[in-house]
Amino acid sequence: MRSRLAAVAAALFVLAVIAAVGATSPPNEAGPLSVESAGVATGLRDRISVGSRASEWVRELTERAGPRLAGSPGDKAAVAVALETMKTLGFAKVHAERVVVPVWVRGSESGEITAPVSQKLALAALGESVATPEGGIEAEVIGVKSFEELQARKADVARKIVFFDVPTQRTKDGSGYGKSVVYRSEGPSRAARLGAVAVLVRSIGTDVNRLPHTGALQYEADAPKIPAAALSIPDADLLAFVLARGKPVRVRMALACGMRPDAESANVVGEIPGREAPDEIVVLGAHLDSWDLGRGAIDDGAGCGIVLEALRQIASLPTRPRRTIRVVLFANEENGLAGGKAYAAAHAAELGKHVAALESDSGTGRPLGFSWNAGPSAEPVIRAIGDLLEPLGAGELQGDGGGGADIGPLRTAGVPLFSVRQDASRYFDYHHTANDTFDKIDAEALDRNVAAVAAFAWVAASLPHELERIPPEKRTPARSR
C-alpha cells in the first residue's frame, strides 16, 4: 500500500514541478518564497513523506561498518561505505577530507559493591577516561545529587569514589539531557579537585534497561585525571538505595581504557552543483562516527540516512536549485569534534559563500520543526518554511539554536545555522548504549525527517538572495561537549 501511495505521489510531484517551473505569478505571491520554490518544496515534502530510501542508507552503514568510534576499524570502514554510497547515488565531487582524530580504546571494565552487600554492577567507562591502576580501585562511595552538594560536602570527598546521582528527565524536546549531561562531562574534574579517586555517574538516559550509557567526559587542565564510569540506571538505583541506609558503602571498579596515538579519519563530502550560483553552498551535515557499545543507528546513522536521502531526492528533480547543496558526513563528533573543526579550517576561504548549514543528529523521532540562528531579516523566510512543513507536524520554530555540534565552528563566520527539532521522547532510551541498533529505526518517522530536510534545503538553495548572516554578537561558539 505504501509503495502505491509513493508512486502516486511521485507522479503528482512531477506535475507539480512542471507547473511550478513554468509559473508566471509574481515572486512574492507565496510570501517571501517564490511560487516556483514553494511548489517544488511542497512536492518534495509530499513525495518523500510517504516513502523514501533513508533507512536503506542507515542499514548499509550500521551493518557494514558497525561501531565507529574515531580511529577504530569501524571508523575506517564507515568512510569507505560513505564514499561508495555517495558515488553510487551519483553525487558530484565525492571525496574524503583528511581529519586527524583522537583515539580512545575501552578495554575491559567491571564494578561491584563490596560492602555492606555484594553486588556486581553494570557500568561502562566514560569516553576518554583514564584507566584505574592494575587490579582496580576500591574505596568508600559518597553520593551527591548536585555540584552544590558536592561543594558543601567537600571535606568528605578525599580518597572517595564520588557518585553523581542525577536522573535525566524524559522530555519531548530533549531538554532533560541538557540538564544532566554536565555531571558526565564536568563531574570527574570537579570531584578530582576535591581529592576523589574515581567517579561514578548515573547514566544520562531515560530507560530502565541494565545497559549503561557511555559518552565523553572533559578533563580540565587544573584537575587530576581520575577514572570515571557510568552506571546503568537500575544499578544506580541500587547504589542510591544502599547509600540511603546510612552505612558505609564500598565499591571496587576496574577500567582498562585509555588514549592511544592519534589516527587519520576523514569527513566524507558529496554535492549537487547549483545551476546559477555553484560557488554558494548549503551544507547538510550529520556525523559518521558513533560510540563503541552499539552500532550507532540512531546516533547518528539516522542523520546520515536523512541527509543522504534528502540530497538524492533533490538530485532527481528535473531542475537543480540555484546554489550547490553539499552533504558532509563528519568525523569524530562523539569525542573531539575534530571533523567539524577540520571542515571549518579547510573551507575557511569559502565560508563567506556558505549561505546555510543544517545538521541532523537527533535520531529517528518524528520532526517537530527547526531551530535556527541567523540575522533577523531571515525570520520571514524561516517562518514560510515552517508553514510549508506544518502538514508534517514540523512547523515549530525556535530561534537562537546552535545548529549542531559539527557545524558549530561555522558560527564564527556568521553562517546561518539550522537543525531539525525532533521528538526526543525515546531517544535517550538508546543513546550511547549497546541498544543503539538498526531495529530502533522508525522508517516512517525517518521519511518525515527527510521530507523536512529536503524541503528546507531546496528553499535555502533557491532563494534569490542569501539569508542574513548571524549577527556578530551571536557568533561566539558554544562550549564543546
C-alpha positions in Angstrom: 0.0 0.0 0.0 2.8 2.4 0.9 4.6 1.8 -2.4 1.4 2.6 -4.4 1.0 5.8 -2.4 4.6 6.6 -3.2 4.1 6.0 -6.9 1.0 8.3 -7.0 2.8 11.0 -5.0 5.8 10.8 -7.4 3.5 11.3 -10.4 1.8 14.2 -8.8 5.1 15.6 -7.8 6.4 15.7 -11.4 3.3 17.5 -12.5 3.8 20.0 -9.7 7.4 20.7 -10.6 6.5 21.2 -14.3 3.7 23.6 -13.3 6.0 25.4 -10.8 8.9 25.9 -13.2 6.5 27.4 -15.7 4.7 29.6 -13.3 4.5 33.3 -14.2 3.0 34.6 -10.9 4.8 37.4 -9.1 7.7 36.1 -6.9 6.1 37.3 -3.7 2.8 35.6 -4.3 3.8 32.8 -1.9 5.0 35.3 0.7 8.8 35.5 0.9 9.2 32.4 -1.2 8.6 32.3 -5.0 5.7 30.2 -6.3 8.3 28.0 -8.0 10.4 27.4 -4.9 7.3 26.8 -2.7 5.8 24.4 -5.3 9.0 22.3 -5.6 9.4 22.2 -1.8 5.8 21.2 -1.3 6.2 18.4 -3.9 9.4 17.1 -2.2 7.6 17.2 1.1 4.6 15.2 -0.1 6.5 12.7 -2.2 9.2 11.8 0.4 6.8 11.7 3.4 5.0 8.6 2.0 8.2 6.7 1.4 12.0 7.1 0.9 15.1 5.1 0.9 16.7 6.7 4.0 16.5 3.6 6.2 18.5 1.7 3.5 21.4 4.0 3.9 21.2 3.6 7.7 21.3 -0.2 7.3 24.2 -0.1 4.9 26.2 2.0 7.3 25.4 0.2 10.6 25.6 -3.4 9.2 28.7 -2.9 7.1 30.7 -0.7 9.4 29.2 -1.4 12.8 30.5 0.6 15.8 32.5 3.6 14.5 34.4 5.3 17.3 37.1 7.6 15.9 40.3 5.9 14.8 38.7 2.4 15.1 38.5 -0.2 12.3 34.7 0.6 12.1 35.5 4.2 11.6 37.7 3.4 8.6 35.0 1.1 7.2 32.4 3.8 7.6 34.4 6.2 5.5 34.6 3.6 2.7 30.9 2.9 2.9 30.0 6.6 2.8 32.3 7.2 -0.2 30.8 4.2 -2.1 27.2 5.2 -1.3 27.7 8.8 -2.4 29.3 7.7 -5.7 26.6 5.1 -6.3 24.0 7.8 -5.8 25.6 10.0 -8.4 26.7 12.9 -6.3 29.4 15.2 -7.7 32.8 15.9 -6.2 32.7 12.9 -3.9 35.8 12.8 -1.8 37.3 12.3 1.7 38.9 15.1 3.5 41.6 14.1 5.9 41.0 14.6 9.7 43.4 13.7 12.5 41.3 12.2 15.3 42.0 11.2 18.9 41.9 7.5 19.6 40.4 6.1 22.8 40.1 2.4 23.5 37.6 0.9 26.0 39.2 -2.3 27.1 37.8 -4.5 29.9 35.6 -2.9 32.6 34.0 -4.2 35.8 32.5 -3.0 39.0 30.9 -4.3 42.2 29.6 -3.2 45.5 31.7 -4.9 48.1 30.1 -3.6 51.3 27.7 -3.7 53.1 26.3 -6.0 50.4 27.9 -7.8 47.5 26.5 -7.0 44.0 28.0 -6.8 40.5 27.5 -3.5 38.8 26.7 -2.9 35.1 29.0 0.0 34.2 30.8 1.5 31.2 33.8 3.7 31.2 33.1 7.3 30.0 34.8 8.3 26.8 38.4 9.4 27.2 38.5 8.2 30.9 41.9 7.1 32.2 42.3 3.6 33.4 42.3 2.5 37.0 45.5 1.1 38.4 46.0 -2.5 37.5 43.7 -4.5 39.8 41.3 -1.7 40.1 40.3 0.8 42.7 38.3 0.1 45.9 37.0 2.9 48.0 34.1 4.2 50.0 31.4 5.9 48.0 29.9 9.4 48.6 26.7 10.1 46.7 25.7 13.6 45.7 22.7 15.0 43.7 24.2 18.3 42.5 27.5 20.2 42.2 26.3 22.4 45.1 26.0 19.3 47.3 29.5 18.1 46.2 30.9 21.5 47.3 29.0 21.5 50.6 30.5 18.1 51.4 34.0 18.8 50.1 35.5 17.8 53.4 34.2 14.2 52.9 35.4 13.7 49.3 39.1 12.9 49.7 40.1 9.3 48.8 36.4 8.5 48.0 34.5 7.5 44.8 32.0 10.2 44.1 28.6 9.0 42.7 26.7 11.7 40.8 23.1 10.6 41.3 21.2 12.9 38.9 18.3 11.4 36.9 17.6 12.5 33.3 14.0 13.6 32.8 12.2 12.3 29.8 11.1 15.2 27.6 9.9 15.7 24.0 12.5 18.4 23.3 15.5 16.6 24.9 16.0 19.3 27.5 16.3 16.7 30.2 19.6 15.6 28.7 20.9 19.1 28.7 20.3 19.5 32.4 22.0 16.2 33.5 24.9 15.7 30.9 27.1 18.3 32.8 27.6 15.7 35.5 29.1 13.3 33.0 31.2 15.9 31.3 32.3 18.1 34.2 31.8 15.8 37.2 35.2 13.9 37.1 37.3 17.1 37.2 35.1 18.7 39.8 35.4 15.7 42.1 39.1 15.3 41.4 39.8 18.8 42.6 38.5 17.8 46.0 40.6 14.7 46.2 38.2 12.0 44.8 39.9 8.8 43.5 37.2 8.0 40.9 33.7 8.9 39.7 30.5 7.0 39.0 27.7 8.7 37.2 24.0 7.7 36.9 23.7 7.0 33.2 22.5 10.1 31.3 19.5 8.3 29.9 15.8 7.6 30.4 15.5 3.8 30.0 15.2 1.1 32.7 17.5 -1.4 31.0 20.6 -2.7 32.7 22.7 -1.2 30.0 25.0 1.8 30.9 25.2 4.9 28.7 28.7 6.0 27.7 29.6 9.4 26.4 32.6 11.8 26.6 33.9 13.5 29.7 36.0 16.6 29.6 39.1 16.7 31.8 40.1 20.2 32.9 43.8 21.2 32.9 43.7 22.2 36.5 42.5 18.9 37.9 44.0 15.4 38.2 42.6 12.9 35.7 40.7 10.2 37.6 38.8 7.1 36.3 35.1 7.7 35.5 32.3 5.3 34.5 28.5 5.4 34.0 26.2 3.0 35.9 23.2 1.5 34.3 20.0 3.1 35.7 18.9 0.0 37.7 22.4 -0.2 39.2 22.4 3.5 40.0 19.0 3.0 41.8 20.5 0.1 43.8 23.6 2.1 44.8 21.4 5.0 45.8 19.2 2.7 47.9 22.2 1.1 49.7 23.7 4.6 50.4 20.4 5.8 51.8 20.6 3.2 54.6 23.3 5.2 56.2 26.1 2.6 56.4 29.4 3.0 54.7 29.3 1.7 51.1 32.4 0.5 49.3 32.8 -0.1 45.5 35.5 -1.8 43.5 35.9 -0.7 39.9 38.4 -1.7 37.2 38.8 0.0 33.9 41.4 -0.9 31.3 40.6 2.0 28.9 42.9 4.7 27.7 44.1 7.0 24.9 46.2 5.8 22.0 48.2 7.8 19.4 46.1 10.0 17.1 45.0 8.4 13.8 43.7 9.5 10.4 40.0 9.5 9.6 38.0 11.7 7.2 35.0 13.9 6.6 33.1 12.5 3.6 31.8 15.1 1.1 29.5 15.0 -1.9 27.2 17.6 -3.6 24.9 18.6 -6.4 26.2 21.8 -8.1 23.9 24.7 -8.3 22.6 25.8 -11.7 23.3 29.6 -11.3 25.5 30.1 -8.3 27.5 26.9 -7.8 30.0 28.7 -5.5 27.3 29.4 -3.0 26.8 26.5 -0.7 24.1 25.0 1.6 25.6 22.3 3.9 23.6 19.3 5.1 25.5 17.6 7.8 25.5 14.5 10.1 28.2 12.7 11.9 29.7 9.4 10.6 31.3 8.2 13.9 29.5 6.5 16.8 30.2 5.1 20.2 31.6 1.6 20.5 28.9 -0.1 22.6 26.1 -0.3 20.0 26.0 0.1 16.2 25.3 3.8 16.0 21.9 3.5 14.3 20.1 6.4 15.9 23.3 8.3 16.8 24.0 9.2 14.1 23.3 6.6 11.4 19.8 8.1 11.2 21.2 11.6 10.5 23.5 10.2 7.8 20.5 8.4 6.2 18.4 11.6 6.3 20.9 13.9 4.6 22.0 11.4 2.0 18.4 10.7 1.0 17.5 14.4 1.0 20.3 15.1 -1.4 19.3 12.1 -3.6 15.7 13.3 -3.8 16.8 16.8 -4.8 19.3 15.4 -7.3 16.4 13.5 -9.0 14.5 16.7 -9.8 14.2 17.9 -13.4 15.7 21.3 -12.3 18.6 21.9 -9.9 18.5 24.5 -7.2 20.2 27.9 -7.8 23.0 27.0 -5.3 25.1 24.0 -4.5 23.9 21.6 -1.8 26.7 19.8 -0.1 26.4 16.8 2.2 29.2 16.4 4.8 29.4 13.3 7.0 31.7 14.5 9.8 34.3 12.5 11.6 34.8 12.4 15.4 31.7 14.2 16.7 31.4 12.0 19.7 34.8 12.5 21.4 36.5 15.5 20.0 34.7 17.4 17.2 37.8 17.1 15.1 35.7 16.7 11.9 33.7 19.9 12.4 36.8 21.9 13.2 38.8 20.4 10.3 36.0 21.3 7.8 35.8 24.9 9.0 39.6 25.2 8.7 39.8 23.5 5.3 37.0 25.6 3.8 37.8 28.9 5.6 38.3 30.8 2.3 34.8 29.9 1.1 32.8 30.2 4.4 31.6 33.6 3.2 29.8 31.8 0.4 28.2 29.2 2.8 24.6 30.5 2.9 23.2 28.0 5.4 24.2 24.8 7.2 21.9 22.3 8.8 22.8 19.3 10.9 20.7 16.2 11.6 21.7 14.5 14.9 18.6 13.7 16.9 17.8 10.1 15.9 14.7 8.7 14.4 11.9 10.6 16.2 9.4 12.5 14.0 10.2 16.1 13.1 8.6 18.9 15.1 10.2 21.9 13.5 13.5 23.7 13.2 15.8 25.7 15.4 17.7 28.4 13.7 20.4 31.1 14.2 20.6 33.8 11.6 20.1 37.6 11.2 16.6 39.0 12.0 15.7 39.6 8.3 15.8 35.8 7.8 12.8 35.2 10.0 10.1 35.7 7.4 11.7 33.1 5.1 12.1 30.7 8.0 8.5 31.1 9.0 7.5 30.4 5.4 9.5 27.2 5.6 7.7 26.4 8.8 4.4 26.9 7.1 5.4 24.5 4.3 6.3 21.9 6.9 3.2 22.2 9.0 1.4 19.3 7.3 4.3 17.1 8.5 3.8 18.4 12.1 7.1 20.1 11.7 6.2 23.8 11.7 7.5 24.7 15.2 10.4 27.2 15.1 12.9 28.1 17.8 15.3 31.0 17.4 18.9 31.2 18.6 19.5 27.5 18.1 23.1 26.1 18.0 22.5 24.2 14.7 24.6 21.1 15.8 28.0 20.3 17.2 29.7 19.7 13.9 28.5 22.8 12.2 29.1 24.9 15.3 32.6 26.0 14.2 30.9 27.8 11.2 29.2 30.2 13.6 32.2 32.4 13.9 32.0 33.1 10.2 28.3 34.0 10.6 27.0 31.1 8.6 23.2 30.8 9.3 22.8 27.6 11.3 19.8 25.2 11.5 18.8 21.9 13.0 15.7 19.7 12.8 13.9 19.6 16.1 12.6 16.0 16.6 10.5 14.2 19.1 13.2 13.0 21.6 10.8 11.2 24.0 12.5 7.9 23.4 15.9 9.0 22.0 17.7 8.8 25.4 16.5 5.3 26.0 19.1 4.1 23.5 21.6 6.9 23.2 25.2 5.8 23.7 24.2 2.3 24.7 24.6 -1.2 23.3 20.9 -0.9 22.4 21.6 1.6 19.6 20.9 -0.8 16.8 19.1 -0.7 13.5 15.8 -2.2 14.8 15.3 1.1 16.7 14.9 3.0 13.4 11.3 4.2 12.7 11.3 4.2 8.9 8.1 6.3 8.6 9.4 9.0 11.0 12.7 8.9 9.2 11.0 9.7 5.9 9.2 12.6 7.5 12.6 14.0 8.6 14.0 13.5 5.1 10.9 15.4 3.7 11.6 18.3 6.1 15.3 18.5 5.4 14.9 18.2 1.6 12.2 21.0 1.6 14.4 23.2 3.7 17.5 22.6 1.6 15.6 23.3 -1.7 14.3 26.6 -0.4 17.6 27.7 1.1 19.4 26.8 -2.1 16.8 28.5 -4.3 16.2 31.9 -2.7 17.0 34.9 -4.9 19.0 36.4 -2.1 21.2 35.0 0.7 19.8 34.6 4.3 21.1 37.3 6.6 24.1 36.0 8.5 24.4 35.5 12.2 25.0 39.0 13.9 28.5 39.4 15.3 27.3 39.5 18.8 25.8 36.0 18.4 28.9 34.4 16.8 30.6 33.2 20.0 31.0 29.4 19.6 29.1 27.2 22.0 31.2 25.2 24.5 32.1 21.9 23.1 30.5 18.9 24.8 
